[in-house]
Each structure stands twice: as structure tokens, then as C-alpha cells.
Amino acid sequence: MILFQQVLQGRRDGYTIEKRYLRPSGEIVHVLIHVAAMRNAEGKVVRFISQIEDITRHEEHERQLAERAAQLELALEAVRGGFWQMDIQSGKFETSDRSAQFIGGPTAARLDLERYVNRVNVNDGAQADLTPLIAGEQDQNVAEYRLDTVHGERWMRCDRRLLRDSDGQPVKIVGMAIDFTEDRRRIEMLEETARTDALTGLLNRRGLAVEFASLRSADGFAILALDLNVFKEVNDAHGHAMGDAVLQTPPHV
């Protein structure tokens, strides 16, 4: 063995190597072997001291961590977005490589807090605020905001979690931001459908109630109601398809 010969030659005083042994049951045991040489006054090796450490459980944990890391990598490839983290004491904020590439393109460098915040839509700044987490008022929350990316402006859902030290003091915030633009658009479309008439696109009763509550005027408001008395005759004479077309036709003044 090369290491053993180097010890005999005085080029080193010891070494550590990893080996695998086979138990009678056929089970494989992973061990670390630590070898140290004891020398006399002339420097000759007179004794070796060895320690064998069973690291089978450690190796199994390492294997499991590697598997989980691979699974996480596959999961991240299926979503649009990425991780970021912030050290509370130093204030250092940094995105992951995947997050930076989603925002700025394949060659983009990681973003710091200033450059990341500058990508957030100005109207969504309150949603992206980390103050409650930094102050330790919350241990986790979810924010939704629009982010300027290489793919255009995208709606992001960001899960943020606070990590504390053994004394319970905030030390780090980790976040996972995922693009949910298509889901957001579907929700907006459903909301629009629920408050408008499918035929004319005008507000229905529900939509009117929502819009009326948000109106502001010192002079008040009025509602004009129209009753199409003879419209049934259009449907009876020309069919409901023609009646729908009449309703959809803009009035001529």
C-alpha cells in the first residue's frame, strides 16, 4: 500500500482511508481506518496504532441526501422559478442560479436584494416586504407579486420561511418563488365570468354590486333601468340567435 510505505519511509506519520468490509450475513459495512505511527528517537517506526470507525449509517444518510437532492432538482426543472435566501444579521440576500436564470436568462448572475426588488412591480412592493419575518413576528408567509423576467412580467407565488437559532432569534429567511401566471389568469377569467353577462360583457347583478361599492362621488349616483318591452317579438319572429345578435349590436345615435 502506497500510504503505508510512505509512513515507513518517514514521509508521513499517519493516514485515514475508507474501506468496505463484508459481514458473515452478507451485509456491507463502511468504515474509516485511522492509522498513526509511533517512532523511536532515531525516527524508526516501532508501533502502529489503528482506529476503525463504523460509518455505515453516515454513508446511508449521505446516500439518502443525494437521492433527495436529485429528486428536488427534478422537481425544480418542472417548475418556473427558484430559491433565494437572506442572512438577517448581515442583510445579505442572494438568489439561486436557477432563480437568476429564470429572471435574467441563461447567463444571468445571481441577484442581490436591490436588483431583485427592482424587478418587482412597483404596485406589489407591499406584498414582497420581508419586515414581519425579519422582525420575527411571523415564522412563514406567502406573497404574490408580479416580477419582471426574461419571459416578460410574471405572477410569482413566494413561500417564505424564517429560520431561528437555538435561542429563538431570527437568523435566516429562505424563499421559494414559483411562476403561477397561468393559474392567476384563469382565476381572473373566472372572476370576470362570474361578474359579467356572457352575451354582452356588461356587468351582471353581482358585478354591479362589487363595482358600486368601490365608486366614489360627492354628488351620489343614479341607476338607469331599461325594459325591452317588445324584444320577445324579435326572438319569436327571427329566432334566439338573431335576438342575441341584436343585444350585442352597439346602439346607433
C-alpha positions as CSV (number, residue, x, y, z in Angstrom):
1,M,0.0,0.0,0.0
2,I,1.4,3.4,-1.0
3,L,0.3,5.3,2.1
4,F,1.7,2.6,4.4
5,Q,5.1,2.7,2.6
6,Q,5.2,6.5,2.9
7,V,4.8,6.1,6.7
8,L,7.7,3.6,6.8
9,Q,9.8,6.0,4.7
10,G,9.1,8.8,7.1
11,R,7.2,10.9,4.6
12,R,4.1,10.9,6.7
13,D,3.1,10.0,10.3
14,G,-0.3,8.5,9.5
15,Y,-3.3,8.4,7.2
16,T,-7.0,7.8,7.0
17,I,-8.7,5.6,4.4
18,E,-12.2,4.4,3.8
19,K,-12.9,0.7,3.3
20,R,-15.8,-1.6,3.0
21,Y,-16.0,-5.0,4.7
22,L,-18.4,-7.9,4.4
23,R,-20.0,-9.4,7.4
24,P,-20.9,-13.1,7.6
25,S,-24.5,-12.2,7.0
26,G,-23.5,-10.6,3.7
27,E,-24.1,-7.0,4.9
28,I,-21.6,-4.4,3.7
29,V,-20.0,-2.3,6.4
30,H,-18.4,1.1,5.6
31,V,-15.5,2.0,7.9
32,L,-12.9,4.7,8.3
33,I,-9.5,3.4,9.3
34,H,-7.2,5.9,11.1
35,V,-3.6,4.8,11.2
36,A,-0.9,6.6,13.3
37,A,2.8,5.6,13.6
38,M,4.9,5.8,16.8
39,R,8.6,6.2,16.2
40,N,11.7,5.9,18.4
41,A,14.4,8.5,18.9
42,E,16.0,7.6,15.5
43,G,12.7,8.0,13.7
44,K,12.1,4.3,13.1
45,V,8.5,3.1,13.3
46,V,8.2,0.9,16.4
47,R,4.4,0.6,16.6
48,F,1.3,1.4,14.7
49,I,-2.0,2.5,16.3
50,S,-5.2,2.0,14.3
51,Q,-8.7,3.0,15.0
52,I,-11.6,1.6,12.9
53,E,-14.8,3.7,12.8
54,D,-18.1,2.3,11.5
55,I,-19.6,4.9,9.2
56,T,-22.3,2.7,7.6
57,R,-25.1,4.8,9.0
58,H,-23.4,8.0,7.9
59,E,-23.0,6.6,4.4
60,E,-26.6,5.7,4.3
61,H,-27.6,9.2,5.3
62,E,-25.3,10.6,2.6
63,R,-27.0,8.4,0.0
64,Q,-30.4,9.5,1.1
65,L,-29.4,13.1,1.0
66,A,-28.1,12.6,-2.5
67,E,-31.3,11.0,-3.6
68,R,-33.4,13.8,-2.2
69,A,-31.2,16.4,-3.8
70,A,-31.7,14.6,-7.2
71,Q,-35.4,14.4,-6.6
72,L,-35.5,18.1,-5.7
73,E,-33.5,19.0,-8.8
74,L,-36.0,17.1,-11.0
75,A,-38.9,18.8,-9.3
76,L,-37.4,22.3,-9.8
77,E,-36.9,21.5,-13.5
78,A,-40.7,21.0,-13.8
79,V,-41.5,24.5,-12.3
80,R,-40.6,28.0,-13.3
81,G,-38.8,29.9,-10.6
82,G,-36.3,29.2,-7.9
83,F,-34.9,29.7,-4.4
84,W,-33.5,32.7,-2.6
85,Q,-32.1,33.2,0.9
86,M,-31.3,36.2,3.2
87,D,-29.0,36.3,6.2
88,I,-30.7,38.6,8.6
89,Q,-27.6,39.7,10.6
90,S,-25.6,40.7,7.6
91,G,-28.5,41.6,5.4
92,K,-27.0,39.6,2.5
93,F,-29.6,38.4,0.0
94,E,-28.9,36.0,-2.8
95,T,-30.9,34.1,-5.4
96,S,-30.1,30.6,-6.5
97,D,-28.6,30.1,-10.0
98,R,-31.9,28.7,-11.3
99,S,-33.9,31.7,-10.0
100,A,-31.4,34.2,-11.5
101,Q,-31.6,32.4,-14.9
102,F,-35.4,32.4,-14.8
103,I,-35.3,36.2,-14.2
104,G,-32.4,37.3,-16.4
105,G,-31.7,34.5,-18.8
106,P,-29.2,31.5,-19.1
107,T,-26.1,33.5,-18.4
108,A,-27.5,35.8,-15.7
109,A,-25.6,36.1,-12.4
110,R,-27.2,35.7,-9.0
111,L,-29.2,38.7,-7.9
112,D,-28.8,40.7,-4.6
113,L,-31.8,42.2,-2.8
114,E,-31.7,45.6,-4.6
115,R,-31.6,44.0,-8.0
116,Y,-34.4,41.6,-7.1
117,V,-36.6,44.2,-5.6
118,N,-36.1,46.4,-8.7
119,R,-37.7,43.6,-10.7
120,V,-40.9,43.6,-8.6
121,N,-43.8,45.6,-9.9
122,V,-44.0,48.9,-8.0
123,N,-47.6,48.3,-7.1
124,D,-46.8,45.0,-5.4
125,G,-44.0,46.3,-3.2
126,A,-46.0,45.7,0.0
127,Q,-46.5,42.1,-0.9
128,A,-42.8,41.5,-1.3
129,D,-42.0,43.1,2.1
130,L,-39.9,40.9,4.4
131,T,-40.2,43.1,7.5
132,P,-42.6,40.8,9.5
133,L,-40.2,37.9,9.0
134,I,-37.0,39.9,9.7
135,A,-38.6,41.2,13.0
136,G,-39.6,37.6,14.0
137,E,-43.3,38.5,14.0
138,Q,-44.1,35.6,11.6
139,D,-42.4,32.3,11.0
140,Q,-43.7,31.9,7.5
141,N,-46.0,33.6,5.0
142,V,-46.9,33.5,1.3
143,A,-46.7,36.5,-1.0
144,E,-47.9,37.1,-4.5
145,Y,-46.4,39.7,-6.7
146,R,-45.5,40.5,-10.3
147,L,-41.9,40.1,-11.4
148,D,-40.1,41.4,-14.5
149,T,-38.3,38.4,-16.1
150,V,-36.8,37.4,-19.3
151,H,-40.2,35.8,-20.1
152,G,-42.0,39.1,-19.5
153,E,-43.8,40.2,-16.4
154,R,-44.9,37.1,-14.5
155,W,-47.0,36.5,-11.4
156,M,-45.0,34.8,-8.7
157,R,-46.2,32.9,-5.6
158,C,-43.4,33.1,-3.0
159,D,-43.4,30.9,0.1
160,R,-41.1,32.4,2.7
161,R,-39.9,30.8,5.9
162,L,-37.9,32.1,8.9
163,L,-35.1,30.1,10.4
164,R,-34.2,30.8,14.1
165,D,-31.1,29.9,16.2
166,S,-31.2,27.8,19.4
167,D,-32.3,30.9,21.4
168,G,-35.2,31.6,19.0
169,Q,-33.6,34.6,17.4
170,P,-34.2,35.1,13.6
171,V,-31.1,34.2,11.6
172,K,-32.1,33.5,8.0
173,I,-35.1,33.7,5.6
174,V,-35.5,31.2,2.8
175,G,-37.9,31.6,0.0
176,M,-39.2,29.6,-3.0
177,A,-40.8,31.7,-5.8
178,I,-42.8,29.9,-8.4
179,D,-44.4,31.3,-11.5
180,F,-48.2,30.9,-11.4
181,T,-49.1,33.3,-14.1
182,E,-51.4,30.9,-16.0
183,D,-53.2,30.0,-12.8
184,R,-53.6,33.6,-11.9
185,R,-55.1,34.4,-15.4
186,R,-57.5,31.5,-15.1
187,I,-58.7,32.9,-11.7
188,E,-59.1,36.4,-13.2
189,M,-61.0,34.9,-16.1
190,L,-63.3,33.0,-13.7
191,E,-63.9,36.2,-11.7
192,E,-64.6,38.2,-14.8
193,T,-67.1,35.5,-15.9
194,A,-68.8,35.5,-12.6
195,R,-69.5,39.2,-12.6
196,T,-70.4,39.9,-16.2
197,D,-73.1,38.8,-18.7
198,A,-71.7,36.2,-21.0
199,L,-73.5,37.6,-24.0
200,T,-73.0,41.3,-23.8
201,G,-70.0,41.5,-21.5
202,L,-71.9,44.0,-19.3
203,L,-71.9,43.8,-15.5
204,N,-74.4,41.4,-14.1
205,R,-76.1,41.9,-10.7
206,R,-73.1,40.5,-8.8
207,G,-70.6,42.7,-10.8
208,L,-72.7,45.8,-10.3
209,A,-72.8,45.2,-6.5
210,V,-69.0,44.9,-6.4
211,E,-68.3,47.9,-8.7
212,F,-70.9,50.1,-7.0
213,A,-69.3,49.6,-3.6
214,S,-66.0,50.9,-4.9
215,L,-67.4,54.0,-6.6
216,R,-66.7,57.4,-5.0
217,S,-68.6,60.7,-5.8
218,A,-69.7,63.7,-3.7
219,D,-72.8,64.0,-5.9
220,G,-74.0,60.4,-5.5
221,F,-75.1,58.0,-8.3
222,A,-78.1,57.1,-10.3
223,I,-79.1,53.8,-11.9
224,L,-80.9,53.6,-15.2
225,A,-83.0,50.5,-15.8
226,L,-84.3,49.7,-19.3
227,D,-87.2,47.3,-20.1
228,L,-87.2,46.0,-23.6
229,N,-90.9,45.6,-23.9
230,V,-91.2,44.2,-27.5
231,F,-87.9,42.2,-27.5
232,K,-89.8,38.9,-27.3
233,E,-91.2,39.6,-30.7
234,V,-87.6,39.7,-32.2
235,N,-87.0,36.2,-30.7
236,D,-90.3,34.9,-31.9
237,A,-90.0,36.2,-35.4
238,H,-86.3,35.7,-36.1
239,G,-85.1,33.2,-33.5
240,H,-83.0,33.5,-30.4
241,A,-79.7,33.6,-32.3
242,M,-80.9,36.8,-34.0
243,G,-82.1,38.1,-30.7
244,D,-78.6,37.6,-29.3
245,A,-77.1,39.4,-32.2
246,V,-79.4,42.4,-31.6
247,L,-78.4,42.6,-28.0
248,Q,-74.7,42.5,-29.0
249,T,-75.1,45.2,-31.6
250,P,-73.8,48.7,-30.4
251,P,-76.6,51.3,-30.5
252,H,-76.6,54.0,-33.2
253,V,-77.0,57.5,-32.1
